[in-house]
Amino acid sequence: MEGKEIALTAAQALFDKKAQDIVVLDVSRLTVITDAMVIGSGRNTLQLKALADEVEDRLAAAGARLLRKDGQQDARWIVLDYGAALVHLFHTQEREFYRLDKLWEHDGNRVPLPFDGLEP
């Protein structure tokens, strides 16, 4: 799977599990680390763990291989590394503090999502 496909599959999984403020960024022109970033928020640690599990399950079913995972124990900021795409799941407070989407959003690199404007 390519980065954008991984990112869109992850974003749909997050939407289906009621994540908040889901953003997909094409960062392929900004870094060599990854092609896409998915950023989403959850209201509490249990929801963040459930979001991470859902993304892992959906992407495994689609044939994407998880390379690394970090933050699962504290569940304040969970990162799922699929190589071509990184999935960042934040507790709302941490997302406001780190502002990762503001750091990486540049020159219209936000990818439109099929559910933009819809409530999860």
N, C-alpha and C positions, 0 to 999 in steps of 0.2 A: 504494500500500500504506500502511496505517496503521502507527503506531509499534509496537503490540503484535504485529502480524503480521510486521513486519520483524524484531523482536526474537526471536520464536519461530523464525522461519526461520533466523536467524543462530545461535541457540542449538543447533538441531538439526544444523546444519553443523559447529559446534564439537564437539558430542558425537560425530558420525560420524568426525571426524578425531582423536579421542582427547584433546581438551582436558581440563584438570582444573578442578574447582571452578567450574562454570558457574552463573552467577546472572543472572537477569533481574529488573530493578526497574522498577516503574511510578513514574516521577518527575514525572508530569504535574501533580500538586498541589504539587510542591516547587520547580519551576523553569519558566521560559518557554523555556528553551533547547531542550529536547527532551521527548518523552513517555516514552521508555523507554531504559534502559541495559542493555547486555549486558556482562558481565564474565567473562572466562575466562583461564586460565593455561596456559602451555606450559613445557616443561622446558628448552628451549634456543632459540637464535635461528632455527635452521632450522625447528623445529616452529612457532614463532610466525609466520614468513613463510608457511609452508604453511597454517596456520589462517586467516590474513588472505586468502590467495588463494582458499581454499575458500568463505569467507563472501562474498567479492566475486563469485565465479562463481555461487553459489546465488542470491544476491539479484539479480544481473543477469538471470539466467534467469527470475526471478519478476517482473521489471519494476521493481525498485527502482533508483533512481539514486543513485550514490555522489557526494556533494557534495565531500568532502575526505578526504584520507588523510594521516596523519602518523606518523612513527616507523619507517617501513619499513626505512630504511637501517641504523639501529642495532639494531632489533628487540628492544628491551628493554620498550617500551610502545608498541604500535601502536594508533592510534585511527582508526576508520572512521566517518565522519559521513554518515548518511543523512537528516539533518534531523529526522525524527520519531523516530529512534533513533540512539544512539551505541553503537558496539561497541568495547570496551576489551580489548585482548589484552596480558597482562602476562607477563614472565618471573617465575617464582615469587618471586624475591627482591624485585623491584620491587613486586609486589602486596602482599607483607607490609609493606613500608615505607610505601606510600601508603594502603593500607587503604581504597580507594575505595568498595568495597561497604559497609563499615561507616559511612562518611561519608553515603551516600545511602539506606541502608536505614532506613525509618522507618514506624512504625504499620502493620505488616503489608503493606507495598507490594511484597514479594517475590512474583513471579509463579510459580505452580507449573508445573513442566516435566514433560512426559510421561515423561521418562527419569530423574526424581529417584529416587535410591536404586539406580540401575543402574550398573554399571561400564562405562566407555567401551570 
